[in-house]
Amino acid sequence: MNPRKIQVGVIMGSKSDLPVISESSEILRSFEVTHETLIVSAHRTPEKMFDYAKSAESRGIRVIIAGAGGAAHLPGMTASLTSLPVIGVPIRSTNSIDGWDSILSILQMPTGTPVATVALNQAKNAALLAIKILALNDAELAKKMKSFLDQQKQKVIDEGKSLS
C-alpha cells in the first residue's frame, strides 16, 4: 500500500455490496487517490462503525463513501458521528424493494446530518464527487479532474460526429 495518508474511506454494509462499491475504488485508483475499503455494518458491527467514523478524520481521511442496501443506515449513522463529508451509495440488494428503501434511507436525512446521495448503484459518481471535494485543496487533483471532464466532453462530441 502507498505510504501516503489514506484520503478516502470506502465502507460498505456487507460483502454483497462489493460488486457495486468496488467501482469507487477503480475511479479513485485511476486518479491516484489513496483509499481504504472495509466492511463496516451499522447493524451487525455498530461498535466498529462508531470507531471507524470517530477516528477517520484523525487518521487523515477527508471524505467517506458509504454504500449500503436494504435499510441502508450506514451512511447516515456514519455522518452522525463525523464532521467529514459522507457520500451515500444506495445499493439494490436481494432484500431490497427495488432499491427504493436504500435510496430513501440515505436521502431522507434529518436537518443537521447531511449525506450527499448519488443514484442507485452509482459508486463511480460517489468517487468522482469525492475527488471533486478533495480537488478543492489539491491543484494536481483539480488538473486531473479537468482533464477527465474534457475527455468526457470530447467523447460526446466524437459520438455525435459518428452519427453524421
C-alpha positions in Angstrom: 0.0 0.0 0.0 1.1 3.6 -0.7 2.7 5.1 2.4 0.7 8.4 1.8 -2.2 9.0 4.2 -5.5 7.5 3.1 -7.7 10.3 1.8 -11.0 8.4 1.2 -12.7 5.8 3.3 -14.9 3.4 1.3 -17.1 1.4 3.5 -20.0 -1.0 2.8 -22.5 -2.8 5.0 -21.7 -6.3 3.7 -19.6 -8.2 1.2 -22.6 -8.5 -1.1 -22.2 -4.7 -1.7 -18.7 -5.2 -3.1 -19.5 -5.6 -6.8 -21.1 -2.1 -6.7 -18.8 -0.3 -4.3 -15.6 -1.6 -5.9 -16.4 0.8 -8.8 -15.5 3.6 -6.4 -12.1 2.1 -5.9 -11.5 1.8 -9.6 -12.1 5.5 -10.1 -10.1 6.5 -7.1 -7.2 4.4 -8.3 -7.3 6.0 -11.7 -7.0 9.4 -10.1 -4.2 8.1 -7.8 -6.3 8.9 -4.7 -5.3 6.9 -1.7 -8.2 5.0 -0.1 -9.2 2.0 2.0 -12.1 -0.3 1.5 -13.8 -2.0 4.5 -16.9 -3.8 5.6 -18.5 -1.8 8.4 -22.1 -2.9 9.2 -24.3 -0.4 11.0 -26.4 -3.3 12.2 -24.0 -6.2 12.8 -20.9 -4.3 13.9 -22.1 -1.0 15.3 -19.1 -0.6 17.6 -16.8 -0.9 14.6 -18.9 1.7 12.7 -18.7 4.1 15.7 -14.9 3.6 16.0 -14.4 4.0 12.2 -16.4 7.2 11.9 -15.0 8.8 15.0 -11.4 8.0 14.1 -11.5 8.7 10.4 -10.6 12.4 10.5 -7.7 11.9 12.9 -6.3 9.2 10.5 -6.2 11.7 7.6 -9.4 10.6 5.8 -11.1 13.6 4.2 -14.2 12.0 2.6 -16.2 8.9 3.3 -18.1 6.9 0.7 -20.6 4.6 2.4 -22.6 2.1 0.4 -25.5 0.1 1.8 -28.5 -1.8 0.6 -31.9 -2.5 2.3 -32.5 -0.2 5.3 -29.1 1.4 4.4 -28.3 3.0 7.8 -24.6 3.0 7.3 -24.2 6.4 5.5 -26.5 8.3 7.9 -25.1 6.8 11.0 -21.6 7.4 9.9 -22.5 11.1 9.0 -23.9 11.5 12.5 -20.6 10.6 14.1 -18.1 12.7 12.0 -17.8 16.2 10.6 -16.3 14.7 7.3 -18.4 14.7 4.2 -20.2 11.4 3.7 -21.4 10.3 0.3 -24.0 7.6 0.4 -24.4 5.0 -2.3 -27.8 3.3 -2.2 -27.3 -0.3 -3.4 -30.0 -2.6 -4.8 -29.7 -5.7 -2.7 -31.5 -9.0 -2.7 -33.7 -8.0 0.2 -34.4 -4.6 -1.3 -37.6 -3.0 -2.5 -36.1 -2.5 -6.0 -33.6 -0.2 -4.3 -36.1 2.4 -3.1 -35.7 1.5 0.5 -31.9 2.2 0.2 -32.4 5.4 -1.7 -34.9 6.8 0.7 -33.0 5.7 3.8 -29.9 7.6 2.6 -31.6 10.5 1.0 -34.1 11.4 3.8 -31.7 12.5 6.4 -32.8 14.9 9.1 -31.6 18.5 9.2 -28.1 18.7 10.7 -27.0 15.3 9.4 -26.4 15.7 5.7 -25.4 12.8 3.4 -24.6 13.5 -0.2 -26.5 10.8 -2.1 -25.8 9.5 -5.6 -28.1 7.4 -7.7 -28.8 3.8 -7.1 -25.6 1.7 -7.6 -23.6 4.7 -8.8 -20.4 4.2 -6.8 -18.5 5.7 -9.7 -20.2 9.0 -9.2 -19.6 8.8 -5.5 -15.9 8.5 -6.2 -16.0 11.4 -8.7 -17.7 13.6 -6.1 -15.2 12.7 -3.5 -12.4 13.6 -5.9 -14.1 17.0 -6.7 -14.2 17.6 -2.9 -10.5 16.7 -2.5 -9.6 18.8 -5.5 -10.7 22.0 -3.8 -7.4 21.9 -1.9 -5.3 19.9 -4.3 -4.3 21.7 -7.6 -2.8 18.5 -9.1 -6.0 16.6 -8.5 -8.0 19.5 -9.9 -6.0 19.3 -13.1 -6.7 15.6 -13.3 -10.5 16.2 -12.8 -10.5 18.9 -15.5 -8.7 16.5 -17.9 -11.3 13.8 -17.1 -14.2 16.2 -17.8 -12.6 17.4 -21.0 -12.3 13.7 -22.1 -16.0 13.2 -21.3 -16.9 16.2 -23.3 -14.7 15.1 -26.3 -16.3 11.6 -26.2 -19.8 13.1 -26.6 -18.6 15.3 -29.4 -16.9 12.4 -31.2 -20.0 10.2 -30.8 -22.1 13.0 -32.3 -19.8 13.2 -35.3 -20.2 9.5 -35.9 -23.9 9.9 -36.4 -23.4 12.1 -39.5 
